[in-house]
């Protein structure tokens, strides 16, 4: 896809652009697949990539925010833990919660440039994939097969600021996946993926 778009942009002298960088998925709140007193690990940094077409101040682009995963222990006695009725030594034995996901989609955006200052904002059609696995004594009470796979497409949003020199752009962006991060997993009810992502990227206009 990238090769085809770059070839088209060069041969047709279209306003193509691309950017690469780093994405950081903002971890879910304490209590969503992890609990502070128990061991937990977050792998929320990933590569970021976007390519698209620009005409005037308008852009359409395809983006890939990358992948994330979490691995944590959490007790099913979440309420007792929260109110101080037990601790990691006295609460019910914890289960192991593992999540993973990816985010990509199509973005429609507006660009503002003024004396090297660069800003961009837009709405996206975002597709998020999400996996949840629970291992432990209470896991089957939440997920009958202790494993959930889902994907969801919904509207998201992006806002970016940075600076531009000639055809190069350096920018920071904030992505809100919004309802594309909402899933429903059996007895787990509303099962959230990761809603917010930050990116740092270097771009080039062809």
N, C-alpha and C positions, 0 to 999 in steps of 0.2 A: 504493500500500500504506500509506504513512504517513497520507494523508488518511483512508482508510477506518478505520484503527486509532484515530486521534485522534477521529473522529466517533463510533465505537463507545464509546470510553472516556468521552466526555462525556455521551452520551445514556444509557448504561447505568450511569453512575457507577462504572465499573470502575476497578481500580487500574492504570491505564496509566502508562507513563513513557517518556521519550525522553532521549537525550543526544547531544551533538555535540562534536567535538574534533579533536585532531591525533594521528596515528599515526606511529610511527617504526619501520621495519623494521630490525632489527639485521643489519648486513652479514655475509655469509658469511665464514668464515675465509680467511686468505691461502692461495691455492692452489686455491680453489674458484671457478672462472671468472675469477680475477684473480691477479696476482702483483705483490708489492710493488715490484720494480725497474722495472716497466713502467707506462705511463700507464693510469689507471683513473678512472672516474667513477661515482658512486653517486647515484641519485635515490630515496631511501628514506623521504622524508617525504610524507605524504598526509593527506587528510581522513578522519575517522572518524565513523561514524553508527551509532546503535543505537536500536531502539524495541521495546517489549514490554509485558507484563502482569505485575502483581505481586499476590499474594494471601498475606497473612501474611508469613512470612520467605522465601517462594519466588518465584522469577521465571522466566519463559520469555521469550526475546527473540530478535530477528533482528538481526545485526550485519554491518557492512561495514567492514573494516579498511583498505580502499583499495587503491592500486596501488604497485608499486615497479618499478625497472628499473636495470640495471647495464650498463656499457660499458667494456671493458678489453682490453688486449693481453696475451697470455700465450704463452710458448714451449712447444712440445710436449716439450722436454727438461726437464720439471719436476723430475725426480730429480737430474739433474746440477746444475741451478740451486740446488736445496735444499742439496746437500752441498758447494757451492762449486766444482764442477767447471767451471763457466762462468759468465759474467755476461751482462747484457743486450746487450753488444756482441759476445760470442763465442758465445753459445748460438744454436741454430737460429732462423731468422727467426720472429717471433711471429705468431700468428693473432689475429683480432679476435673476442672473445666478447661477445655481447649477450644479456642475459636480461631478462625482464619477467614480472610476475605480479600476481595479485590474490587476496585472501582474504576470504571471507564465510561466514556459516553461522548456525546456531541454537544458542543458549546456554541451558542449564538451570542455575540458580544459587541460592545461599542468601545472604541478606542479614542482616548483624548491625548493629544501631544501639544506641548507648549515649551519651547526653549529647553529641550532636553528632558523635560518632565514627562513621564509616561504613566497613564492610568487606563485601566480596562475593567469593565463590569459586564456581566451577562447572565443569562439563564441557560441551563443545560438539560438535556435528556440523559439522565444518569442511570447506569446499570451497575448494581452492586451484587456480588456473589458473597454468600455467607455460609460458614460451616460451624457447627457446634457439636462437640463430643463431650459426654459426661461419663466418667468412670468412677464407680464407688457404690456404697451401700444404698444410697437413695436415688441414684441416677435413673433407674427405670421408672420411678414415680414421676419424673419430669418428662423424660422422653422414652416412649415405649421401647425404642430400639437403641436408646442412648446416643443416637447420632442424627443430626439434622443437616440437610443440604438445601439451600434455597437461593433464589435470585429474584431481584425486584427492580423494575424500571420505573422511575418517577422523575419529577422536575427537581433540579438542584440549582445552586447559584454560585457565582464566583466574583470576587473583587480583587484587583491587583494594582499595585503601585510600584514605581521604579524610575529608572532613567534610561534614556536612549542616546546613543552616539552613532551617527551615520545610520547604518542598518542593524546595529547591534543593540539589544535590549537586555537589561538586567532588572529582574522584578521579583517582588514577594507577592504571593497570592494566598487568599483565604477561600476555601471551598466549603460550601454547606451542602451535604448530600441530601439533607431533608428527608422526605418520606421514602426515598430509595433505600434507606438504612433500616426500615421497619419490616419485620417479618413476623409470622405467627407460627409457633412451633409447638403443636400439641398442648399439653398441660402447662408448658412454660409461658403460654400467653404471648404477649407482645415481646418479641425477641429482637433486641436492637443489634445492628452492626455498628460500625463507627460512623458517626455523623459528620465530624469536622476534620478537615485536612488542611495543612499549610504546605506551601511549596516555595522553593527558591529556584529560579531558573535563568538561564541565558538563552536569548532568542536571536534569530537572524531573519531578516526579510530578503526574499530573493527578487 
